[in-house]
């Protein structure tokens, strides 16, 4: 159902470096890059992730209640991605740990532009 997600950024180069580092931990690579946006994924037949400079020319802002959830294969990857994000300048929105009793294991952080992300796995 999801084709891709897209988050706005006010600094495409800095944001790209942040996501290049995180996505390398998930074996995800850049699939497309143009002047005002970059797309990462495994291929164009699976959901992708993108960042972009807003089309209307106004500053990128954070959507209240908006979050992008990234899938990991195991708890160690959740921890590694979360810790790497913080090392790269992200802010904590919830340390890695179980959420509920369904096996859902997740961590939450905000990227350099304040966008909220989740990294999770079912364990």
Secondary structure as UniProt FT lines:
FT   STRAND          4..8
FT   HELIX           12..24
FT   TURN            25..27
FT   STRAND          29..34
FT   TURN            35..36
FT   STRAND          37..41
FT   TURN            44..45
FT   STRAND          48..52
FT   TURN            55..56
FT   TURN            64..65
FT   STRAND          67..71
FT   HELIX           75..87
FT   TURN            88..89
FT   STRAND          91..98
FT   TURN            100..101
FT   STRAND          104..110
FT   TURN            112..113
FT   STRAND          116..122
//
